[in-house]
Amino acid sequence: MWGWWRFGKWTVLIMFLHIIAILIFTKGFLLTRTELPHSSHCSDLSQSPCHSSPSSSSCWTKPAVDRLIIIVLDALRFDFVAPSSFFEEKQPWMDKLKVLQRMASENPSSAKIFKAIADPPTTSLQRLKGLTTGALPTFIDVGNSFGAPAIVEDNFINQLIQNGKRVVMMGDDTWTQLFPNHFNKSYPYPSFNVKDLNTVDNGCIEHLLPSLYQQDWDVLIAHFLGVDHAGHIHGVDSTPMIEKLEQYNAVLEKVIKELQNQSGPGKLHENSLLLVMGDHGQTLNGDHGGGSPEEVETSIFAMSFKDLPSLPSEFDSSSCELDFAVTVSSLLGVPFPFGSIGRVNPELYALAVCTWNLDDDKTWNNQDQTKLEEWLQNYANVLCINSWQVKRYIDVYSASSVIGFSSEDLFRISDLYSKADENWSYTKNLSSYKNGSSNTSLPVLKRQIVAYSNFLSYVAELARSKWTEFNLKMMGTGIGIMLLSLYCHTLAIKNLNKSYGVSLLSSRDSGISFGLMLTFFMSLLLTVPLFYSSLRSVKEGKAANFLLATTGIMTLRYSFMKNKMLIEVS
C-alpha cells in the first residue's frame, strides 16, 4: 500500500508539471484575440466628435464610388505586378501582367500600383478574414485553414448587406463558407484540389465579363486561384505559372476595356473603381503561411474610371492589407467594421475621390489650393471617424476581454488620441471660413492628419505585438518545465525500482522507455518551428505524418525489444 502511495505521488507530480508546462507554453505560442459580437451602425456616429456627412444617401462618410469591382488573384507576388525595372534582376515571371503596368503608366491620374503588405499568417482563409474585418487573425486560427467557419465578427461584407448594398461573388468557395447567405448571387467553385489549375479560374472567367453589363450588383468579387495552385505544384519559375499570368493579363485587358467602354457620362460604370489585388504572396517554391518578405508582399492595382486631375505615378507606394476594410468602407459610405484597426489609406482614397500631390501645393493657383483644402478637410474628417472607431474598439475590447492590453499601453493610446482630438474642434471649423487663407489652413489640416495617422499607426503596431508575435520567454519556460518533468519521470522509475528491490524495468527496457519519451518530446518540440514555418499551409499534413511515423517506429522498436527479452527469459 505504501509503495502505491509513493508511486501515486510521483504520478501527481509529473502530471502537474506537464499541465503547467503545456499551459505556459501554449499561452506564449497559441496567440488569441477575443472576437467581440458588436457591430457598427450608422447611428453610432452621433457619439463621435466628427462631422456627419450631409448627404442623405450616406452613412459615416460620403460615398466616393457607386460600384466596386474586386478581383483577387490568390498568392499574387509583388514582382508579378510591378515592372521588372523596379528590381535589380529581371526574372522570367516578371512583366507578364502588362496591361496593369500600361494603365498605371499611361493613366497616372486614374491608375496606380501599390505594394501591399499582408500580416501573417499568410494562409488564404486568414487573409480573407483580415481583409474583410480589418483585424489581425492570430495563429490559433490556422487550424481552420481547410474548414472555413462562418465569420461572426463584424466585417466589410456584413456592413454592405446591412446597408442595402448588393454583392455578387464568383470563384473560390471559401467566400461562401465565410459569408453564407450574404451574396445576392454567388458562383462558388471548389478550391481544395491544388492540382486543379483551371476549374476556379474558368468559372470566374465565365461569369465575370457578362456580370459587368448587369445592374443587379454594387460590389463584385472574383477570386482566381490558378497562380496559387501553380505555385504549390510547379513553383514560381515554371511554365504553368507563366501561362497563368499571361491568361490573367488577357482577362484583365478585356475587363478594363469593357469598363472603359461603359465609363462615359450617364453610363453604367461612370463612377466605378477596379481593384486587382492579392491576398498574400508566395515563396519561389509556391509556399505561404509565414512572415517572410516573399509571403507578405503582394500588390494592389487600383483604377478609377472618372476623369481625374494629374496624379504622379509611383510604383513604390505601399499599403497594409490591414487598411483595406476601412478604406473600402469609406469609399462606399458604409460604417467601418467594429473591430477594424486599420487606417484609411490616403493614396487609395485620393485615387477614388480625386486629389493631387500634396507636396507640390506651392506651385498651384488659388483654385487648386481651394480644392486641395476641401479634400484635406474631407480626409481629416474621415480620419477622425477612423480614429474614433479604433479608440472605441480598444476601450470595449479592454473592458470585455480577459486577454487585454496593459495599463501602460492603454494610457499611451489614450494620450495619443487626446492629442489628436484636442485641436479637432478648431480644425473642423476651418471649413466654415470660406475666405480663410489657405496658407494658414493647409498646415493645420496636414498636422491634424499626421496626428490621427500617428495614433492609428501606434495602435496597429501594438496589436501586432500582442496578437501576431510569439512570447518566446513563456515558450522557453514551458519547454524548460517539460524537460524537468521528463527528468522527474526518470527519477521516479529509478526510485521505484530501488524500492521494490526487483527491477520493474530492466536496464535495457528502461533505456528504451526513456528514449521513447525523449523522442516523443523532441518530436513535439519540432512541431513548433514546423507550425511557424512558411511551409505550414501546404506541408503540415506531411509534417504531421512524419512525426506520427517516427513515434510509431519507436513504439514498434520498443515492442520488438520487449518481445525479444521475454523470449530470452523463457
C-alpha positions as a Python dict, from the first residue, in 0.01 Angstrom:
ca = {
    (1, 'M'): (0, 0, 0),
    (2, 'W'): (284, 234, 91),
    (3, 'G'): (452, 161, -243),
    (4, 'W'): (142, 252, -435),
    (5, 'W'): (121, 579, -237),
    (6, 'R'): (479, 666, -330),
    (7, 'F'): (403, 575, -690),
    (8, 'G'): (95, 798, -682),
    (9, 'K'): (294, 1096, -556),
    (10, 'W'): (534, 1069, -848),
    (11, 'T'): (242, 1040, -1087),
    (12, 'V'): (72, 1350, -947),
    (13, 'L'): (398, 1548, -960),
    (14, 'I'): (470, 1452, -1321),
    (15, 'M'): (113, 1524, -1432),
    (16, 'F'): (120, 1859, -1252),
    (17, 'L'): (446, 1959, -1424),
    (18, 'H'): (307, 1851, -1762),
    (19, 'I'): (-9, 2059, -1717),
    (20, 'I'): (186, 2368, -1604),
    (21, 'A'): (432, 2331, -1893),
    (22, 'I'): (155, 2298, -2151),
    (23, 'L'): (-40, 2594, -2012),
    (24, 'I'): (264, 2825, -2007),
    (25, 'F'): (388, 2716, -2347),
    (26, 'T'): (51, 2748, -2518),
    (27, 'K'): (-7, 3090, -2366),
    (28, 'G'): (309, 3212, -2538),
    (29, 'F'): (252, 3019, -2861),
    (30, 'L'): (-121, 2997, -2927),
    (31, 'L'): (-187, 3369, -2953),
    (32, 'T'): (-554, 3457, -2910),
    (33, 'R'): (-774, 3756, -2969),
    (34, 'T'): (-1125, 3780, -2831),
    (35, 'E'): (-1383, 3828, -3106),
    (36, 'L'): (-1646, 4077, -2994),
    (37, 'P'): (-2009, 4033, -3102),
    (38, 'H'): (-2063, 4407, -3160),
    (39, 'S'): (-2141, 4567, -3497),
    (40, 'S'): (-2114, 4923, -3621),
    (41, 'H'): (-2430, 5115, -3717),
    (42, 'C'): (-2498, 5442, -3894),
    (43, 'S'): (-2644, 5593, -3576),
    (44, 'D'): (-2318, 5533, -3386),
    (45, 'L'): (-2156, 5834, -3548),
    (46, 'S'): (-2363, 6071, -3332),
    (47, 'Q'): (-2140, 5968, -3040),
    (48, 'S'): (-1824, 6083, -3217),
    (49, 'P'): (-1673, 6434, -3238),
    (50, 'C'): (-1659, 6408, -3617),
    (51, 'H'): (-1874, 6560, -3888),
    (52, 'S'): (-2161, 6356, -4019),
    (53, 'S'): (-2199, 6362, -4394),
    (54, 'P'): (-2471, 6599, -4516),
    (55, 'S'): (-2565, 6352, -4790),
    (56, 'S'): (-2887, 6168, -4714),
    (57, 'S'): (-2765, 5864, -4908),
    (58, 'S'): (-2453, 5819, -4696),
    (59, 'C'): (-2388, 5687, -4350),
    (60, 'W'): (-2050, 5758, -4190),
    (61, 'T'): (-1878, 5903, -4495),
    (62, 'K'): (-1994, 6040, -4826),
    (63, 'P'): (-1974, 5764, -5092),
    (64, 'A'): (-1693, 5826, -5339),
    (65, 'V'): (-1774, 5540, -5579),
    (66, 'D'): (-2101, 5383, -5693),
    (67, 'R'): (-1971, 5040, -5794),
    (68, 'L'): (-1668, 4841, -5684),
    (69, 'I'): (-1505, 4551, -5870),
    (70, 'I'): (-1262, 4344, -5659),
    (71, 'I'): (-1056, 4087, -5847),
    (72, 'V'): (-847, 3873, -5611),
    (73, 'L'): (-556, 3687, -5768),
    (74, 'D'): (-458, 3441, -5497),
    (75, 'A'): (-87, 3436, -5399),
    (76, 'L'): (-7, 3738, -5619),
    (77, 'R'): (356, 3831, -5558),
    (78, 'F'): (452, 4197, -5582),
    (79, 'D'): (700, 4124, -5860),
    (80, 'F'): (418, 3971, -6066),
    (81, 'V'): (268, 4320, -6099),
    (82, 'A'): (542, 4581, -6064),
    (83, 'P'): (768, 4646, -6367),
    (84, 'S'): (1093, 4448, -6380),
    (85, 'S'): (1284, 4778, -6383),
    (86, 'F'): (1184, 4815, -6020),
    (87, 'F'): (1403, 4515, -5927),
    (88, 'E'): (1777, 4450, -5950),
    (89, 'E'): (1742, 4142, -6170),
    (90, 'K'): (1469, 4053, -6419),
    (91, 'Q'): (1306, 3713, -6371),
    (92, 'P'): (1102, 3505, -6620),
    (93, 'W'): (775, 3562, -6432),
    (94, 'M'): (802, 3942, -6438),
    (95, 'D'): (625, 4178, -6679),
    (96, 'K'): (350, 3928, -6761),
    (97, 'L'): (64, 4145, -6633),
    (98, 'K'): (147, 4412, -6889),
    (99, 'V'): (-199, 4564, -6900),
    (100, 'L'): (-175, 4677, -6536),
    (101, 'Q'): (167, 4830, -6592),
    (102, 'R'): (48, 5003, -6908),
    (103, 'M'): (-260, 5150, -6741),
    (104, 'A'): (-54, 5282, -6448),
    (105, 'S'): (198, 5435, -6688),
    (106, 'E'): (-42, 5582, -6943),
    (107, 'N'): (-310, 5696, -6696),
    (108, 'P'): (-122, 5815, -6385),
    (109, 'S'): (-419, 6024, -6281),
    (110, 'S'): (-655, 5728, -6258),
    (111, 'A'): (-447, 5410, -6216),
    (112, 'K'): (-184, 5317, -5963),
    (113, 'I'): (11, 5013, -5845),
    (114, 'F'): (53, 4971, -5470),
    (115, 'K'): (284, 4743, -5279),
    (116, 'A'): (59, 4578, -5019),
    (117, 'I'): (186, 4415, -4700),
    (118, 'A'): (-13, 4124, -4557),
    (119, 'D'): (4, 4033, -4189),
    (120, 'P'): (95, 3670, -4112),
    (121, 'P'): (-32, 3404, -4102),
    (122, 'T'): (-45, 3425, -4481),
    (123, 'T'): (-292, 3146, -4543),
    (124, 'S'): (-585, 3233, -4768),
    (125, 'L'): (-858, 3195, -4508),
    (126, 'Q'): (-678, 3413, -4253),
    (127, 'R'): (-602, 3679, -4513),
    (128, 'L'): (-965, 3693, -4631),
    (129, 'K'): (-1072, 3722, -4269),
    (130, 'G'): (-822, 4003, -4212),
    (131, 'L'): (-917, 4183, -4532),
    (132, 'T'): (-1287, 4187, -4453),
    (133, 'T'): (-1278, 4251, -4076),
    (134, 'G'): (-985, 4494, -4069),
    (135, 'A'): (-846, 4298, -3774),
    (136, 'L'): (-549, 4069, -3717),
    (137, 'P'): (-622, 3695, -3730),
    (138, 'T'): (-394, 3504, -3493),
    (139, 'F'): (-200, 3180, -3537),
    (140, 'I'): (-457, 2989, -3336),
    (141, 'D'): (-690, 3035, -3636),
    (142, 'V'): (-461, 2843, -3872),
    (143, 'G'): (-609, 2509, -3774),
    (144, 'N'): (-922, 2612, -3961),
    (145, 'S'): (-737, 2671, -4289),
    (146, 'F'): (-909, 2381, -4463),
    (147, 'G'): (-1250, 2409, -4298),
    (148, 'A'): (-1361, 2769, -4302),
    (149, 'P'): (-1617, 2855, -4032),
    (150, 'A'): (-1852, 3146, -4091),
    (151, 'I'): (-1718, 3480, -3967),
    (152, 'V'): (-1925, 3607, -3675),
    (153, 'E'): (-1716, 3919, -3616),
    (154, 'D'): (-1832, 4243, -3779),
    (155, 'N'): (-1688, 4270, -4129),
    (156, 'F'): (-1698, 4464, -4452),
    (157, 'I'): (-1932, 4217, -4627),
    (158, 'N'): (-2177, 4227, -4336),
    (159, 'Q'): (-2179, 4608, -4346),
    (160, 'L'): (-2254, 4605, -4718),
    (161, 'I'): (-2557, 4381, -4666),
    (162, 'Q'): (-2684, 4577, -4365),
    (163, 'N'): (-2672, 4899, -4565),
    (164, 'G'): (-2853, 4774, -4872),
    (165, 'K'): (-2558, 4703, -5099),
    (166, 'R'): (-2587, 4413, -5342),
    (167, 'V'): (-2288, 4179, -5361),
    (168, 'V'): (-2204, 3922, -5630),
    (169, 'M'): (-1926, 3665, -5576),
    (170, 'M'): (-1755, 3416, -5806),
    (171, 'G'): (-1455, 3188, -5767),
    (172, 'D'): (-1300, 3043, -5450),
    (173, 'D'): (-1574, 2879, -5242),
    (174, 'T'): (-1403, 2995, -4922),
    (175, 'W'): (-1606, 3315, -4955),
    (176, 'T'): (-1938, 3131, -4931),
    (177, 'Q'): (-1811, 2938, -4629),
    (178, 'L'): (-1702, 3256, -4452),
    (179, 'F'): (-2014, 3452, -4552),
    (180, 'P'): (-2307, 3214, -4601),
    (181, 'N'): (-2627, 3375, -4729),
    (182, 'H'): (-2455, 3712, -4778),
    (183, 'F'): (-2443, 3729, -5157),
    (184, 'N'): (-2723, 3822, -5395),
    (185, 'K'): (-2560, 3591, -5646),
    (186, 'S'): (-2271, 3352, -5596),
    (187, 'Y'): (-2081, 3116, -5824),
    (188, 'P'): (-1852, 2920, -5591),
    (189, 'Y'): (-1606, 2658, -5714),
    (190, 'P'): (-1413, 2404, -5502),
    (191, 'S'): (-1069, 2526, -5403),
    (192, 'F'): (-922, 2235, -5210),
    (193, 'N'): (-760, 2045, -5502),
    (194, 'V'): (-430, 2230, -5554),
    (195, 'K'): (-354, 2017, -5861),
    (196, 'D'): (-651, 2174, -6042),
    (197, 'L'): (-528, 2496, -6200),
    (198, 'N'): (-831, 2576, -6414),
    (199, 'T'): (-1172, 2496, -6261),
    (200, 'V'): (-1197, 2802, -6037),
    (201, 'D'): (-1041, 3036, -6292),
    (202, 'N'): (-1260, 2918, -6577),
    (203, 'G'): (-1566, 2968, -6357),
    (204, 'C'): (-1461, 3325, -6282),
    (205, 'I'): (-1400, 3400, -6649),
    (206, 'E'): (-1737, 3253, -6745),
    (207, 'H'): (-1930, 3486, -6513),
    (208, 'L'): (-1705, 3793, -6479),
    (209, 'L'): (-1740, 3960, -6818),
    (210, 'P'): (-2119, 3910, -6852),
    (211, 'S'): (-2166, 4047, -6499),
    (212, 'L'): (-2005, 4377, -6597),
    (213, 'Y'): (-2312, 4453, -6811),
    (214, 'Q'): (-2560, 4378, -6534),
    (215, 'Q'): (-2712, 4633, -6296),
    (216, 'D'): (-2806, 4397, -6011),
    (217, 'W'): (-2493, 4450, -5800),
    (218, 'D'): (-2296, 4724, -5625),
    (219, 'V'): (-1988, 4518, -5534),
    (220, 'L'): (-1850, 4236, -5748),
    (221, 'I'): (-1589, 3992, -5611),
    (222, 'A'): (-1399, 3749, -5836),
    (223, 'H'): (-1140, 3526, -5670),
    (224, 'F'): (-895, 3344, -5903),
    (225, 'L'): (-682, 3055, -5771),
    (226, 'G'): (-467, 2942, -6062),
    (227, 'V'): (-148, 3124, -5961),
    (228, 'D'): (-169, 2991, -5606),
    (229, 'H'): (-215, 2632, -5723),
    (230, 'A'): (52, 2663, -5992),
    (231, 'G'): (297, 2781, -5728),
    (232, 'H'): (217, 2494, -5493),
    (233, 'I'): (260, 2228, -5760),
    (234, 'H'): (519, 2370, -6001),
    (235, 'G'): (681, 2667, -5828),
    (236, 'V'): (705, 3031, -5935),
    (237, 'D'): (969, 2978, -6204),
    (238, 'S'): (769, 2732, -6412),
    (239, 'T'): (585, 2718, -6743),
    (240, 'P'): (239, 2670, -6584),
    (241, 'M'): (294, 2983, -6374),
    (242, 'I'): (392, 3189, -6678),
    (243, 'E'): (89, 3060, -6868),
    (244, 'K'): (-143, 3152, -6580),
    (245, 'L'): (-8, 3505, -6558),
    (246, 'E'): (-48, 3550, -6932),
    (247, 'Q'): (-405, 3419, -6908),
    (248, 'Y'): (-479, 3670, -6629),
    (249, 'N'): (-333, 3950, -6839),
    (250, 'A'): (-571, 3867, -7125),
    (251, 'V'): (-870, 3853, -6890),
    (252, 'L'): (-782, 4181, -6719),
    (253, 'E'): (-734, 4350, -7056),
    (254, 'K'): (-1090, 4254, -7151),
    (255, 'V'): (-1227, 4365, -6814),
    (256, 'I'): (-1059, 4707, -6832),
    (257, 'K'): (-1171, 4756, -7192),
    (258, 'E'): (-1534, 4679, -7104),
    (259, 'L'): (-1525, 4911, -6804),
    (260, 'Q'): (-1375, 5191, -7011),
    (261, 'N'): (-1641, 5147, -7279),
    (262, 'Q'): (-1913, 5189, -7017),
    (263, 'S'): (-1748, 5470, -6819),
    (264, 'G'): (-1887, 5771, -7004),
    (265, 'P'): (-2131, 6022, -6852),
    (266, 'G'): (-2456, 5853, -6760),
    (267, 'K'): (-2323, 5506, -6835),
    (268, 'L'): (-2314, 5203, -6605),
    (269, 'H'): (-1952, 5241, -6488),
    (270, 'E'): (-1926, 5618, -6484),
    (271, 'N'): (-1820, 5608, -6118),
    (272, 'S'): (-1673, 5260, -6072),
    (273, 'L'): (-1347, 5157, -5906),
    (274, 'L'): (-1148, 4849, -6008),
    (275, 'L'): (-919, 4676, -5756),
    (276, 'V'): (-693, 4391, -5867),
    (277, 'M'): (-516, 4252, -5563),
    (278, 'G'): (-350, 3956, -5399),
    (279, 'D'): (-435, 3820, -5058),
    (280, 'H'): (-72, 3726, -4989),
    (281, 'G'): (248, 3638, -5173),
    (282, 'Q'): (439, 3312, -5205),
    (283, 'T'): (795, 3182, -5197),
    (284, 'L'): (977, 3059, -5506),
    (285, 'N'): (860, 2709, -5413),
    (286, 'G'): (499, 2827, -5402),
    (287, 'D'): (465, 2805, -5024),
    (288, 'H'): (300, 3059, -4795),
    (289, 'G'): (174, 3084, -4440),
    (290, 'G'): (462, 3252, -4260),
    (291, 'G'): (600, 3603, -4246),
    (292, 'S'): (892, 3613, -4490),
    (293, 'P'): (906, 3911, -4731),
    (294, 'E'): (808, 3692, -5026),
    (295, 'E'): (499, 3571, -4841),
    (296, 'V'): (374, 3904, -4704),
    (297, 'E'): (450, 4127, -5003),
    (298, 'T'): (169, 4137, -5255),
    (299, 'S'): (12, 4410, -5470),
    (300, 'I'): (-299, 4617, -5524),
    (301, 'F'): (-376, 4776, -5859),
    (302, 'A'): (-641, 5046, -5836),
    (303, 'M'): (-808, 5216, -6131),
    (304, 'S'): (-1081, 5476, -6132),
    (305, 'F'): (-1288, 5543, -6444),
    (306, 'K'): (-1357, 5908, -6365),
    (307, 'D'): (-1181, 6198, -6533),
    (308, 'L'): (-927, 6288, -6264),
    (309, 'P'): (-658, 6555, -6241),
    (310, 'S'): (-299, 6455, -6287),
    (311, 'L'): (-154, 6231, -6016),
    (312, 'P'): (214, 6123, -6020),
    (313, 'S'): (272, 5753, -6088),
    (314, 'E'): (491, 5577, -5832),
    (315, 'F'): (531, 5202, -5811),
    (316, 'D'): (678, 5204, -5459),
    (317, 'S'): (357, 5326, -5299),
    (318, 'S'): (281, 5096, -5010),
    (319, 'S'): (-28, 4993, -4823),
    (320, 'C'): (-111, 4749, -4546),
    (321, 'E'): (-388, 4499, -4611),
    (322, 'L'): (-500, 4583, -4258),
    (323, 'D'): (-621, 4913, -4409),
    (324, 'F'): (-834, 4752, -4679),
    (325, 'A'): (-1164, 4714, -4488),
    (326, 'V'): (-1182, 5072, -4360),
    (327, 'T'): (-1061, 5223, -4687),
    (328, 'V'): (-1319, 5042, -4900),
    (329, 'S'): (-1590, 5111, -4639),
    (330, 'S'): (-1514, 5483, -4653),
    (331, 'L'): (-1529, 5482, -5034),
    (332, 'L'): (-1871, 5311, -5035),
    (333, 'G'): (-2008, 5516, -4745),
    (334, 'V'): (-2081, 5225, -4507),
    (335, 'P'): (-1982, 5202, -4137),
    (336, 'F'): (-1637, 5069, -4061),
    (337, 'P'): (-1630, 4714, -3915),
    (338, 'F'): (-1642, 4737, -3535),
    (339, 'G'): (-1313, 4552, -3481),
    (340, 'S'): (-1115, 4718, -3759),
    (341, 'I'): (-786, 4879, -3655),
    (342, 'G'): (-657, 4986, -3997),
    (343, 'R'): (-620, 5337, -4139),
    (344, 'V'): (-799, 5475, -4444),
    (345, 'N'): (-518, 5468, -4698),
    (346, 'P'): (-464, 5825, -4824),
    (347, 'E'): (-340, 5737, -5173),
    (348, 'L'): (-611, 5484, -5248),
    (349, 'Y'): (-873, 5716, -5104),
    (350, 'A'): (-732, 6003, -5310),
    (351, 'L'): (-738, 5799, -5629),
    (352, 'A'): (-1109, 5733, -5588),
    (353, 'V'): (-1226, 6077, -5473),
    (354, 'C'): (-982, 6294, -5672),
    (355, 'T'): (-680, 6465, -5522),
    (356, 'W'): (-337, 6596, -5604),
    (357, 'N'): (24, 6559, -5500),
    (358, 'L'): (23, 6717, -5156),
    (359, 'D'): (394, 6805, -5171),
    (360, 'D'): (357, 7035, -5474),
    (361, 'D'): (92, 7269, -5331),
    (362, 'K'): (320, 7574, -5352),
    (363, 'T'): (307, 7571, -5733),
    (364, 'W'): (-71, 7572, -5764),
    (365, 'N'): (-307, 7858, -5833),
    (366, 'N'): (-575, 7972, -5592),
    (367, 'Q'): (-844, 7749, -5741),
    (368, 'D'): (-630, 7439, -5697),
    (369, 'Q'): (-540, 7547, -5344),
    (370, 'T'): (-908, 7573, -5257),
    (371, 'K'): (-982, 7228, -5398),
    (372, 'L'): (-687, 7081, -5208),
    (373, 'E'): (-811, 7241, -4888),
    (374, 'E'): (-1157, 7092, -4940),
    (375, 'W'): (-1008, 6748, -4994),
    (376, 'L'): (-781, 6773, -4689),
    (377, 'Q'): (-1078, 6881, -4478),
    (378, 'N'): (-1273, 6580, -4603),
    (379, 'Y'): (-987, 6336, -4545),
    (380, 'A'): (-919, 6476, -4197),
    (381, 'N'): (-1283, 6414, -4113),
    (382, 'V'): (-1257, 6057, -4245),
    (383, 'L'): (-951, 6001, -4025),
    (384, 'C'): (-1140, 6148, -3731),
    (385, 'I'): (-1412, 5885, -3779),
    (386, 'N'): (-1143, 5621, -3835),
    (387, 'S'): (-959, 5710, -3513),
    (388, 'W'): (-1278, 5737, -3308),
    (389, 'Q'): (-1383, 5390, -3425),
    (390, 'V'): (-1047, 5236, -3334),
    (391, 'K'): (-1045, 5405, -2992),
    (392, 'R'): (-1399, 5280, -2928),
    (393, 'Y'): (-1297, 4925, -3018),
    (394, 'I'): (-989, 4933, -2793),
    (395, 'D'): (-1198, 5060, -2499),
    (396, 'V'): (-1465, 4793, -2543),
    (397, 'Y'): (-1209, 4519, -2602),
    (398, 'S'): (-1007, 4607, -2293),
    (399, 'A'): (-1320, 4614, -2078),
    (400, 'S'): (-1462, 4283, -2200),
    (401, 'S'): (-1159, 4064, -2276),
    (402, 'V'): (-950, 3878, -2022),
    (403, 'I'): (-657, 3895, -2263),
    (404, 'G'): (-642, 4273, -2299),
    (405, 'F'): (-382, 4546, -2309),
    (406, 'S'): (-167, 4659, -2017),
    (407, 'S'): (-245, 4979, -1828),
    (408, 'E'): (68, 5140, -1979),
    (409, 'D'): (-48, 5055, -2330),
    (410, 'L'): (-396, 5193, -2263),
    (411, 'F'): (-253, 5513, -2118),
    (412, 'R'): (-34, 5564, -2427),
    (413, 'I'): (-332, 5501, -2657),
    (414, 'S'): (-549, 5750, -2467),
    (415, 'D'): (-272, 6009, -2467),
    (416, 'L'): (-217, 5988, -2844),
    (417, 'Y'): (-589, 6003, -2914),
    (418, 'S'): (-638, 6302, -2681),
    (419, 'K'): (-359, 6493, -2852),
    (420, 'A'): (-503, 6415, -3195),
    (421, 'D'): (-853, 6510, -3086),
    (422, 'E'): (-787, 6823, -2881),
    (423, 'N'): (-739, 7050, -3183),
    (424, 'W'): (-1014, 6892, -3391),
    (425, 'S'): (-1276, 7142, -3278),
    (426, 'Y'): (-1061, 7420, -3418),
    (427, 'T'): (-962, 7228, -3731),
    (428, 'K'): (-1312, 7130, -3836),
    (429, 'N'): (-1431, 7490, -3809),
    (430, 'L'): (-1193, 7589, -4087),
    (431, 'S'): (-1447, 7469, -4339),
    (432, 'S'): (-1690, 7737, -4224),
    (433, 'Y'): (-1448, 8016, -4317),
    (434, 'K'): (-1481, 8034, -4691),
    (435, 'N'): (-1249, 8333, -4725),
    (436, 'G'): (-983, 8197, -4495),
    (437, 'S'): (-618, 8190, -4602),
    (438, 'S'): (-501, 7860, -4747),
    (439, 'N'): (-151, 7939, -4625),
    (440, 'T'): (-289, 7907, -4272),
    (441, 'S'): (-543, 7628, -4309),
    (442, 'L'): (-335, 7383, -4512),
    (443, 'P'): (-59, 7338, -4248),
    (444, 'V'): (-323, 7297, -3976),
    (445, 'L'): (-508, 7031, -4172),
    (446, 'K'): (-186, 6847, -4250),
    (447, 'R'): (-84, 6847, -3882),
    (448, 'Q'): (-427, 6711, -3791),
    (449, 'I'): (-390, 6429, -4043),
    (450, 'V'): (-43, 6345, -3911),
    (451, 'A'): (-173, 6334, -3552),
    (452, 'Y'): (-451, 6090, -3639),
    (453, 'S'): (-211, 5883, -3851),
    (454, 'N'): (34, 5855, -3561),
    (455, 'F'): (-242, 5732, -3331),
    (456, 'L'): (-363, 5471, -3579),
    (457, 'S'): (-8, 5351, -3655),
    (458, 'Y'): (67, 5304, -3286),
    (459, 'V'): (-247, 5100, -3225),
    (460, 'A'): (-175, 4879, -3527),
    (461, 'E'): (182, 4808, -3416),
    (462, 'L'): (71, 4742, -3060),
    (463, 'A'): (-194, 4498, -3181),
    (464, 'R'): (62, 4316, -3394),
    (465, 'S'): (291, 4274, -3093),
    (466, 'K'): (4, 4131, -2886),
    (467, 'W'): (-170, 3911, -3142),
    (468, 'T'): (83, 3802, -3404),
    (469, 'E'): (422, 3781, -3226),
    (470, 'F'): (513, 3483, -3010),
    (471, 'N'): (611, 3527, -2644),
    (472, 'L'): (946, 3348, -2656),
    (473, 'K'): (1005, 3378, -2281),
    (474, 'M'): (686, 3193, -2195),
    (475, 'M'): (752, 2933, -2463),
    (476, 'G'): (1104, 2877, -2325),
    (477, 'T'): (973, 2848, -1972),
    (478, 'G'): (717, 2589, -2080),
    (479, 'I'): (982, 2382, -2258),
    (480, 'G'): (1208, 2400, -1951),
    (481, 'I'): (932, 2272, -1721),
    (482, 'M'): (856, 1993, -1967),
    (483, 'L'): (1222, 1886, -1958),
    (484, 'L'): (1205, 1895, -1578),
    (485, 'S'): (903, 1664, -1586),
    (486, 'L'): (1097, 1427, -1811),
    (487, 'Y'): (1380, 1423, -1557),
    (488, 'C'): (1131, 1356, -1276),
    (489, 'H'): (991, 1068, -1478),
    (490, 'T'): (1336, 909, -1496),
    (491, 'L'): (1394, 959, -1122),
    (492, 'A'): (1056, 803, -1047),
    (493, 'I'): (1142, 489, -1243),
    (494, 'K'): (1478, 450, -1072),
    (495, 'N'): (1332, 520, -726),
    (496, 'L'): (1055, 265, -762),
    (497, 'N'): (1293, 3, -898),
    (498, 'K'): (1517, 55, -596),
    (499, 'S'): (1228, 49, -350),
    (500, 'Y'): (1086, -283, -473),
    (501, 'G'): (1424, -448, -492),
    (502, 'V'): (1317, -603, -818),
    (503, 'S'): (1361, -410, -1138),
    (504, 'L'): (1022, -305, -1270),
    (505, 'L'): (1201, -239, -1595),
    (506, 'S'): (1528, -391, -1698),
    (507, 'S'): (1812, -156, -1775),
    (508, 'R'): (1763, -215, -2143),
    (509, 'D'): (1385, -169, -2113),
    (510, 'S'): (1434, 143, -1905),
    (511, 'G'): (1662, 285, -2169),
    (512, 'I'): (1403, 211, -2435),
    (513, 'S'): (1131, 378, -2229),
    (514, 'F'): (1342, 684, -2169),
    (515, 'G'): (1443, 700, -2535),
    (516, 'L'): (1080, 669, -2639),
    (517, 'M'): (975, 952, -2408),
    (518, 'L'): (1263, 1171, -2526),
    (519, 'T'): (1186, 1103, -2891),
    (520, 'F'): (819, 1185, -2839),
    (521, 'F'): (909, 1507, -2659),
    (522, 'M'): (1158, 1616, -2924),
    (523, 'S'): (903, 1536, -3196),
    (524, 'L'): (652, 1754, -3014),
    (525, 'L'): (911, 2028, -2980),
    (526, 'L'): (989, 2014, -3352),
    (527, 'T'): (628, 2091, -3436),
    (528, 'V'): (682, 2448, -3316),
    (529, 'P'): (915, 2564, -3597),
    (530, 'L'): (723, 2348, -3842),
    (531, 'F'): (400, 2518, -3741),
    (532, 'Y'): (554, 2862, -3771),
    (533, 'S'): (741, 2800, -4095),
    (534, 'S'): (626, 2919, -4433),
    (535, 'L'): (574, 2557, -4537),
    (536, 'R'): (292, 2508, -4292),
    (537, 'S'): (-10, 2573, -4512),
    (538, 'V'): (80, 2305, -4766),
    (539, 'K'): (325, 2076, -4586),
    (540, 'E'): (155, 2050, -4248),
    (541, 'G'): (-2, 1717, -4346),
    (542, 'K'): (336, 1574, -4446),
    (543, 'A'): (496, 1708, -4128),
    (544, 'A'): (225, 1551, -3914),
    (545, 'N'): (265, 1219, -4098),
    (546, 'F'): (640, 1230, -4040),
    (547, 'L'): (600, 1288, -3667),
    (548, 'L'): (339, 1016, -3635),
    (549, 'A'): (555, 773, -3834),
    (550, 'T'): (858, 849, -3616),
    (551, 'T'): (660, 786, -3298),
    (552, 'G'): (515, 466, -3446),
    (553, 'I'): (859, 334, -3541),
    (554, 'M'): (990, 395, -3191),
    (555, 'T'): (687, 221, -3040),
    (556, 'L'): (735, -74, -3276),
    (557, 'R'): (1103, -96, -3185),
    (558, 'Y'): (1008, -96, -2819),
    (559, 'S'): (763, -381, -2879),
    (560, 'F'): (1023, -590, -3063),
    (561, 'M'): (1283, -535, -2792),
    (562, 'K'): (1035, -627, -2520),
    (563, 'N'): (933, -942, -2706),
    (564, 'K'): (1298, -1036, -2752),
    (565, 'M'): (1364, -1004, -2379),
    (566, 'L'): (1062, -1219, -2295),
    (567, 'I'): (1194, -1491, -2528),
    (568, 'E'): (1536, -1476, -2362),
    (569, 'V'): (1378, -1514, -2017),
    (570, 'S'): (1171, -1811, -2123),
}
